[in-house]
Amino acid sequence: MLKYFTLFLFRICGWKVRGEIPQNIKKSIVVAGPHTSNFDFLFAMAGFYRLKLPVKYLLKKEWLDNFFLSKIFNNSGALGVERNKNNSMVDAIADLITSHEDNLHIMISPEGTRKLTKRWKTGFYYAALKAKVPLVLSSLDYSKKLAHIGPAFMPTGCFKRDMIIVKEYYQNPVPKYPDKFSLQIYEPDENAICSG
């Protein structure tokens, strides 16, 4: 039901989609941004549906334990993730990816909120690094009504250097609410994260 609603909304609002996840990439973390509106999720999912890309997103496992909600969310691509005191969110996402036998592309919004945030959360990066999967950058540009997917790259382990690629990509898309978008990303000590 959610799938057909998002596709209908995407079409009547005049949006288009460009790009793809290369066929040789079977698993990835899809970075979704900018995230300043509730419509972002709907347009992003519609873009993936239009391209027939099996992109999933994460929800707390408790949401999927409810019979009615599970029917809605499971059909739209939700994956339940459980975090406990012995398992960080990074570990939970990495375990989910590595234990999954089929193609699995998980969409994550590093901003983590629609409000202006001082710094992006970095779990998306470290989960991809731990699971040994590429990051696929994706964006919504409200000025062009364009959902864009790509490029993809393997994280090297040098956070600061890899974030140059991310920041350059996200400089151009225009969010629905530009004043709520920031490209501030926490940068750890270069010596602690990079080698060579």
Secondary structure, 3 states (H helix, E strand, C coil): CHHHHHHHHHHHCCCEEEECCCCCCCEEEEEEECCCCCHHHHHHHHHHHHCCCCEEEEEEHHHHHCHHHHHHHHHHCEEEECCECCECHHHHHHHHHHHCCCCEEEEECCCCCCCCCCCECCHHHHHHHHHCCCEEEEEEECCCCEEEEEEEECCCCCHHHHHHHHHHHHCCCCCCCHHHCCCCECCCCHHHHCCC
